[in-house]
Amino acid sequence: KTNVLTLFHSGTGVSDLVATLERVAVAVKGEGTVCLVDCNEDKTLCKNLRVKAEPFAIKHYKDGEFHKDYDRKLVEKSFISFIRNPTADAPWSEDSTANDVYHIEGPTDFEKLMKKEKKPVLVMFYAPWCGHCKKLKPEFALAATEVKGSAILAGMDVDTPDAYGIRNQFNITGFPTLIYFDQARRRMPSSGGRDKQGIVEWVKNPRAAEEAPQAPQEDEQWSDVESD
């Protein structure tokens, strides 16, 4: 087995987690393997692997070797995402500092948000590998907290096959692309600053930002070229 996620446990207090991982095992069949080890019964194995299951530890093994400790949420969706791409960075939705960002889970979720949300929505369309996106995410998350209650700041990974329709619909040719929506109607791309304060000021008065004279662009253009 080349892709194994293993739950080492002490036999108590893990029934819900075991049930979750049993469902995960079915979902990733053919892509990865989920293994359960009771360290009360397999003390020698756990000792040899230097695993302390108090009350549990979750570790990933890649190509027969220990790869890393599992460091994401203990929910089915997160487990499946990890097993399908264990070397990738954790999804933005796993970042505890971005809890006030609405994380859009695909085109269907995007449509639901647009239909139900009455407040203005600023969407950051991004790719996980994009260096500029990584730099913007913490600023965007801080801004989401500041405008919470008056506007929604949302993020959507559009570097996936099912999101190509969204990219074409909104002519997204570079990352990140920020677009402002008001009651589901696309208004305009964001031209505000790429820091917390710039985003907050733009969201509070997007028309003023659009009408203000634009300074010459001196920074490099943000594109879909991968950058660290």
RANOR-V996054 format. One record per run of one state. SS is the DSSP state (@ for helix, = for strand, . for the rest). FROM is the first residue (numbers start at 1). TO is the last residue. If there is no record, write none. Layout:
[[SS/FROM/TO] [SS/FROM/TO]]
This chain:
[[./1/2] [=/3/9] [./10/14] [@/15/27] [./28/32] [=/33/38] [./39/42] [@/43/48] [./49/55] [=/56/62] [./63/64] [=/65/69] [./70/75] [@/76/84] [./85/91] [@/92/94] [./95/95] [@/96/98] [./99/101] [=/102/104] [./105/106] [@/107/116] [./117/119] [=/120/126] [./127/130] [@/131/146] [./147/150] [=/151/157] [./158/160] [@/161/169] [./170/176] [=/177/182] [./183/184] [=/185/189] [./190/195] [@/196/204] [./205/205] [@/206/211] [./212/228]]
